[in-house]
Structures are given as structure tokens and as C-alpha cells.
């Protein structure tokens, strides 16, 4: 059972932003984005061939990806990268937090951004969902691997317009 320990605002210091910018400007970010895009395309054609560290979710009301990695820093850079790209397409960020839990004798830390589309009424007074509400997170349990997640949750309700496909969001984020 998880027991809450701390809950604070997620803030990145200047040093982190500098190192992130170096990663962003370098070849590693291009390689990681190309690999994720290749894996996403593979998941649509040959799902059994997707790398074992990745899971793509696509079900009623939710779509997303989960990537397990030993590289905590790169998971954090992807968190920032996805956040920046999603903010650039008109989303807002009402929540940025860090939650720390005691979990089975280890400390679990979750760094999370919650993003929502801008309010917009469409034809027939339906509310736009864009890609839905998006949660980006990096979870670490003790000294083990990190998990990067991008999850889109949307409504299947007559008050809301059809959500845009997750594949389009991935393209907007990962294509150069």
C-alpha cells in the first residue's frame, strides 16, 4: 500500500533547464524521438514487434504510451519535451507537481504535468476536446527504472466534440 509522504509543486531549476536544453539541441533527442515514432508506427502494423520497454494504450476513453527506462534523466527530459510541445499547440497547464509515497519499503516519486485544452465551443455548442486531458509523468520507485507516461483521457459524451486521434498528437510531438 502506498502512503503519501510529500506533495509539492514541480519546479525545474536553472541548472536542469540548461542541461535539458543541451539534450534538446543535441543528437540524443533527435534519436529518441525518431525511435519513439518508429516504435509507434510499428505498434500500428506489427504490435508484437514493439520494443519490450514500450506499451501503447488505445481504448475507449484513453490513449497513450508508457516507456520503462534505466535512464531517469532522459525520462525527465522527455517529460519537459512533451510538455513544451503540447503547450505550443494551445494547451494550458493547471498542475505541475511532485508526489512522494512510501511504497512497499521503497520511496516512490511521481513528477507530473496535467494539461488541458483551451476552452472552445464548436458547431452545435459542442466543447472541443482537442486530444483530451493529458497527463505526463515520470515515476521512480527507489533506485529502480523510471517510467515515462503520456496519457490522454477524453470524454465520450454528447456535450463534447470527437477527440483528435492520439496518432496526430504523437506526430505533432515527435516529428522534426
C-alpha positions as CSV (number, residue, x, y, z in Angstrom):
1,X,0.0,0.0,0.0
2,X,1.2,3.5,-0.9
3,X,1.4,6.1,1.9
4,X,1.8,9.8,0.9
5,X,4.9,11.4,2.3
6,X,5.1,14.8,0.4
7,X,3.3,16.7,-2.3
8,X,5.0,19.8,-3.7
9,X,5.0,22.0,-6.8
10,X,7.2,20.7,-9.6
11,X,9.8,23.4,-10.4
12,X,12.9,23.0,-12.5
13,X,15.9,25.0,-11.5
14,X,18.2,26.9,-14.0
15,X,20.8,24.1,-13.9
16,X,18.3,21.5,-15.0
17,X,16.9,23.7,-17.8
18,X,20.5,24.3,-19.1
19,X,21.2,20.5,-19.2
20,X,17.8,19.8,-20.7
21,X,18.4,22.5,-23.5
22,X,21.8,20.8,-24.3
23,X,19.9,17.4,-24.6
24,X,17.2,19.1,-26.7
25,X,19.7,20.7,-29.1
26,X,21.8,17.5,-29.4
27,X,21.6,14.3,-31.4
28,X,20.2,12.2,-28.5
29,X,16.8,14.0,-28.5
30,X,16.5,13.5,-32.3
31,X,17.4,9.8,-31.9
32,X,15.0,9.3,-29.1
33,X,12.1,11.0,-31.0
34,X,12.9,9.0,-34.1
35,X,12.9,5.8,-32.2
36,X,9.6,6.5,-30.4
37,X,8.0,7.4,-33.7
38,X,9.3,4.3,-35.3
39,X,8.0,2.2,-32.4
40,X,4.6,3.9,-32.5
41,X,4.3,3.2,-36.3
42,X,5.4,-0.4,-35.6
43,X,2.7,-0.7,-32.9
44,X,0.0,0.1,-35.5
45,X,1.3,-2.5,-38.1
46,X,3.1,-5.2,-36.1
47,X,2.2,-4.7,-32.4
48,X,4.2,-7.8,-31.3
49,X,7.4,-6.3,-32.7
50,X,7.3,-3.2,-30.4
51,X,10.3,-2.9,-28.1
52,X,9.5,-4.6,-24.7
53,X,10.2,-1.3,-22.8
54,X,7.2,0.4,-24.5
55,X,3.4,-0.1,-24.2
56,X,0.9,1.8,-26.3
57,X,-2.6,2.2,-25.0
58,X,-5.6,2.7,-27.1
59,X,-9.0,2.0,-25.6
60,X,-12.3,3.8,-25.2
61,X,-11.7,7.0,-23.3
62,X,-7.9,6.7,-23.1
63,X,-4.8,6.6,-25.3
64,X,-1.2,6.9,-24.5
65,X,2.3,5.4,-24.1
66,X,4.4,4.1,-21.3
67,X,8.2,3.7,-21.6
68,X,10.3,1.9,-19.0
69,X,13.9,3.1,-18.9
70,X,17.0,2.9,-16.8
71,X,17.8,6.5,-17.8
72,X,16.0,8.7,-15.3
73,X,17.4,11.9,-16.7
74,X,16.3,11.1,-20.3
75,X,12.8,10.3,-18.9
76,X,12.8,13.7,-17.3
77,X,13.9,15.4,-20.5
78,X,11.1,13.7,-22.4
79,X,8.7,14.9,-19.7
80,X,9.8,18.5,-20.4
81,X,9.9,18.0,-24.2
82,X,6.4,16.6,-24.4
83,X,5.1,19.4,-22.1
84,X,6.7,22.1,-24.2
85,X,5.3,20.6,-27.4
86,X,1.8,20.2,-26.0
87,X,1.8,23.8,-24.6
88,X,2.8,25.0,-28.0
89,X,-0.4,23.6,-29.6
90,X,-2.7,25.6,-27.3
91,X,-2.9,23.6,-24.1
92,X,-2.7,25.1,-20.7
93,X,-1.0,23.6,-17.6
94,X,-3.1,23.8,-14.4
95,X,-1.0,21.4,-12.5
96,X,2.7,20.6,-12.1
97,X,3.5,18.6,-9.0
98,X,5.7,16.0,-7.3
99,X,4.2,13.4,-5.2
100,X,6.3,11.1,-2.9
101,X,4.9,7.9,-1.4
102,X,6.2,5.1,0.8
103,X,5.6,2.0,-1.3
104,X,6.5,-1.5,-0.1
105,X,9.6,-0.2,1.8
106,X,10.8,2.0,-1.0
107,X,10.2,5.6,-1.9
108,X,8.1,6.2,-5.0
109,X,8.3,9.6,-6.6
110,X,6.0,10.9,-9.3
111,X,6.7,14.0,-11.3
112,X,3.6,15.1,-13.2
113,X,2.2,17.7,-15.5
114,X,-1.5,17.9,-16.1
115,X,-2.5,19.7,-19.3
116,X,-5.9,20.7,-20.6
117,X,-7.1,22.0,-23.9
118,X,-8.2,25.6,-24.2
119,X,-11.9,26.1,-23.8
120,X,-13.6,26.3,-27.2
121,X,-17.1,25.8,-28.4
122,X,-17.6,24.3,-31.8
123,X,-20.6,23.8,-34.1
124,X,-23.7,22.7,-32.3
125,X,-22.3,24.1,-29.0
126,X,-20.1,21.1,-28.5
127,X,-16.9,21.7,-26.5
128,X,-13.6,20.9,-28.1
129,X,-11.5,18.2,-26.5
130,X,-8.6,18.5,-28.9
131,X,-6.6,15.4,-27.8
132,X,-8.3,15.2,-24.4
133,X,-6.9,16.0,-20.9
134,X,-3.2,14.9,-20.9
135,X,-1.2,13.7,-18.0
136,X,2.6,13.5,-18.4
137,X,4.5,11.8,-15.7
138,X,7.8,10.2,-14.7
139,X,7.6,7.6,-11.9
140,X,10.6,6.3,-10.0
141,X,10.5,3.5,-7.4
142,X,13.6,3.5,-5.3
143,X,16.7,3.1,-7.4
144,X,14.9,1.0,-10.0
145,X,13.9,2.0,-13.5
146,X,11.9,5.1,-14.3
147,X,8.6,5.1,-16.2
148,X,7.7,7.9,-18.6
149,X,4.0,8.1,-19.4
150,X,1.9,10.3,-21.7
151,X,-1.8,9.5,-21.2
152,X,-4.7,11.3,-22.9
153,X,-8.2,10.9,-21.3
154,X,-11.3,12.1,-23.1
155,X,-15.0,12.2,-22.8
156,X,-17.4,10.1,-24.8
157,X,-20.3,12.5,-24.1
158,X,-22.7,14.3,-26.4
159,X,-21.5,17.7,-24.9
160,X,-18.1,17.1,-26.4
161,X,-16.8,17.0,-30.0
162,X,-14.9,14.0,-31.2
163,X,-11.4,13.8,-29.8
164,X,-8.5,14.1,-32.3
165,X,-6.6,10.8,-32.7
166,X,-3.6,10.1,-30.5
167,X,-1.6,9.3,-33.6
168,X,-1.9,13.0,-34.6
169,X,-0.6,14.1,-31.2
170,X,2.4,11.8,-31.5
171,X,3.1,13.2,-34.9
172,X,3.0,16.8,-33.6
173,X,5.3,16.0,-30.7
174,X,7.8,13.7,-32.4
175,X,8.2,14.8,-36.0
176,X,11.0,17.3,-36.5
